[in-house]
Amino acid sequence: MPRAFSEAEQVQIRNRLIAAGKRQISALGIRRLVIDEVTREAGISKGSFYSFFPSREDFILSVFEAWEGEFRSALLREVAESGESPRKRIERLILGAFAVFRREPGLLRIRPRDIEDLALRLPPERLAAHQAADRDVLEHAFAAWETEGLVAPAGRDALPALIPLIFAMALHRDDFPADSFEPMTRLLASSLAAKLAPSTGEPHENGS
């Protein structure tokens, strides 16, 4: 029977498990993630693992939630604290999101079929809680942006699709013609920022 851990130990072990999961997914992908290897790296027994996560699928979702939370917090904080114009701040957000996917390739290891499999295997309430948490964080951020005049009211309805769009593009990066992906992301960021931000008479980069 797995021994009981103190509250401090539980936090440390959970962090080690998540870190091990990130490394495995980055190196091998979701389908080849092995719980025995994760627990060995984290220094606990397999039996103890299931006192932290009820299933392999819940663990995988938790790893992606940790990744998602880290990059989303960094991006939103950068936008909130920047002293640049609204258009430049939105452009920075979009380019920053693409940069995160370059730095953390494990985020792109999940494929549409993997998402479908996870959704089928996870309890409906766990999936609903994940989706609600995502929605709440982004809705709060978008509402704050609109209040402070960062986003034009006309662009508000399109904001929820922004991160899924970036994720889909990053996921299919290899399908783009050689050397075209980076220029396209810069063009996309500039164009979307110009449309989403309030009109201030700020000139476009091409001088128009």
C-alpha positions in Angstrom: 0.0 0.0 0.0 1.5 3.4 -1.0 2.6 5.4 2.0 1.0 8.7 2.9 2.8 11.9 1.9 2.8 15.2 3.7 1.2 18.1 1.9 4.6 19.6 1.0 5.7 16.2 -0.4 2.5 15.9 -2.4 3.2 19.3 -4.1 6.8 18.3 -4.8 6.0 14.9 -6.2 3.2 16.2 -8.4 5.5 18.7 -9.8 8.1 16.0 -10.5 5.5 13.8 -12.2 4.3 16.7 -14.4 7.9 17.5 -15.3 8.6 13.9 -16.2 5.4 13.8 -18.3 6.5 16.9 -20.2 9.9 15.3 -21.0 8.4 12.0 -22.1 5.7 13.6 -24.3 8.3 16.0 -25.9 10.6 13.1 -26.7 8.1 10.3 -27.5 4.6 11.7 -28.0 1.5 10.8 -26.1 0.9 7.3 -27.4 4.4 6.1 -26.2 4.2 7.7 -22.8 4.8 5.0 -20.1 3.7 5.5 -16.6 6.4 3.2 -15.2 9.0 5.5 -16.7 7.3 8.6 -15.4 7.1 7.2 -11.8 10.7 6.0 -12.0 11.9 9.4 -13.0 9.8 11.1 -10.3 11.1 8.6 -7.7 7.8 7.1 -6.6 6.0 3.8 -7.0 3.4 3.1 -9.7 0.9 2.5 -6.9 1.6 6.0 -5.5 1.1 7.5 -8.9 -2.6 6.7 -8.8 -3.0 8.6 -5.6 -2.1 11.7 -7.6 -3.9 11.0 -10.9 -6.8 8.6 -11.3 -5.8 7.5 -14.8 -3.1 7.8 -17.5 -5.5 10.0 -19.5 -6.1 12.4 -16.5 -2.3 12.6 -16.1 -1.8 13.5 -19.8 -4.5 16.2 -19.6 -2.9 17.5 -16.4 0.5 17.8 -18.2 -1.0 19.8 -21.0 -2.9 22.0 -18.6 0.4 22.8 -16.9 2.0 23.6 -20.2 -1.0 25.7 -21.2 -1.2 27.5 -17.9 2.5 28.5 -18.1 2.5 29.8 -21.6 -0.9 31.5 -21.3 0.0 33.3 -18.1 3.3 34.5 -19.5 1.7 35.8 -22.7 -1.3 37.5 -21.0 1.0 39.1 -18.4 3.3 40.5 -21.2 0.3 42.0 -23.0 -1.1 43.5 -19.8 2.2 45.0 -18.7 3.4 46.3 -22.1 3.4 50.0 -22.6 3.1 49.7 -26.4 0.0 50.6 -28.5 -2.9 48.1 -28.6 -2.0 47.0 -32.1 1.6 46.3 -31.1 0.5 44.4 -28.0 -1.8 42.1 -29.8 0.8 41.5 -32.5 3.3 40.6 -29.7 0.8 38.2 -28.2 0.3 36.4 -31.5 4.0 36.1 -32.3 4.7 35.2 -28.7 2.3 32.3 -28.9 4.0 30.9 -32.0 7.3 31.3 -30.2 6.0 29.2 -27.3 5.2 26.3 -29.7 8.7 26.5 -31.0 10.2 26.3 -27.6 7.8 23.6 -26.3 7.4 21.1 -29.1 5.7 18.8 -26.8 2.6 21.0 -26.9 2.2 19.9 -30.5 2.5 16.2 -29.8 -1.2 16.0 -29.3 -3.1 15.2 -32.5 -6.8 15.5 -33.3 -7.2 11.7 -32.9 -5.4 11.9 -29.5 -7.8 14.6 -28.4 -10.8 12.4 -29.4 -9.3 9.4 -27.5 -8.7 11.5 -24.4 -12.3 12.9 -24.5 -13.8 9.4 -24.8 -11.7 8.0 -21.9 -12.0 10.9 -19.5 -15.0 11.3 -17.1 -17.4 13.9 -18.7 -17.1 16.1 -15.5 -13.3 16.2 -15.8 -13.5 17.3 -19.4 -16.2 19.8 -18.6 -14.1 21.3 -15.8 -11.1 21.7 -18.1 -13.1 23.4 -20.8 -14.8 25.7 -18.2 -11.5 26.7 -16.7 -10.1 27.5 -20.1 -13.2 29.6 -21.0 -13.1 31.5 -17.7 -9.5 32.5 -17.9 -9.7 33.7 -21.5 -13.1 35.4 -21.0 -11.7 37.3 -18.0 -8.6 38.4 -20.1 -10.7 39.4 -23.1 -13.1 41.4 -21.0 -10.2 43.2 -19.4 -8.7 44.0 -22.8 -12.0 45.4 -24.0 -12.4 47.5 -20.9 -9.0 49.1 -21.2 -9.5 49.7 -25.0 -7.0 47.1 -26.2 -9.5 45.4 -28.4 -12.1 47.0 -30.7 -15.7 45.9 -29.9 -16.1 44.6 -33.5 -13.2 42.1 -32.9 -14.4 40.8 -29.5 -16.4 37.9 -30.9 -13.4 36.6 -32.9 -11.0 36.5 -29.9 -11.9 33.0 -28.6 -10.7 31.5 -31.9 -7.3 33.2 -31.7 -5.4 30.6 -29.7 -7.0 27.6 -31.5 -6.1 29.2 -34.8 -2.4 29.6 -33.7 -2.4 26.1 -32.4 -3.8 24.6 -35.6 -1.2 26.5 -37.7 1.7 25.5 -35.5 0.4 21.9 -35.6 0.6 21.9 -39.4 3.9 23.8 -39.7 5.5 21.0 -41.7 2.8 21.3 -44.3 3.7 24.8 -45.3 6.1 25.4 -48.2 9.8 25.7 -47.2 10.7 29.0 -45.5 7.2 30.4 -45.7 5.9 29.7 -42.2 7.8 32.5 -40.4 6.9 35.2 -42.9 3.3 34.0 -42.8 3.1 34.2 -39.0 4.5 37.8 -39.1 2.0 38.8 -41.7 -0.9 37.1 -39.9 0.1 38.8 -36.6 0.3 42.2 -38.2 -3.0 41.8 -40.1 -5.0 40.4 -37.2 -3.6 43.0 -34.8 -4.6 45.8 -37.1 -8.1 44.4 -37.3 -8.6 43.5 -33.6 -7.1 46.7 -32.1 -9.1 50.0 -32.0 -8.4 52.3 -34.9 -6.1 55.0 -33.8 -4.7 56.2 -37.1 -1.5 54.3 -36.3 0.4 53.7 -39.6 0.9 50.1 -40.9 4.4 48.8 -41.2 4.3 49.2 -44.9 3.6 52.9 -44.5 0.0 52.8 -45.7 
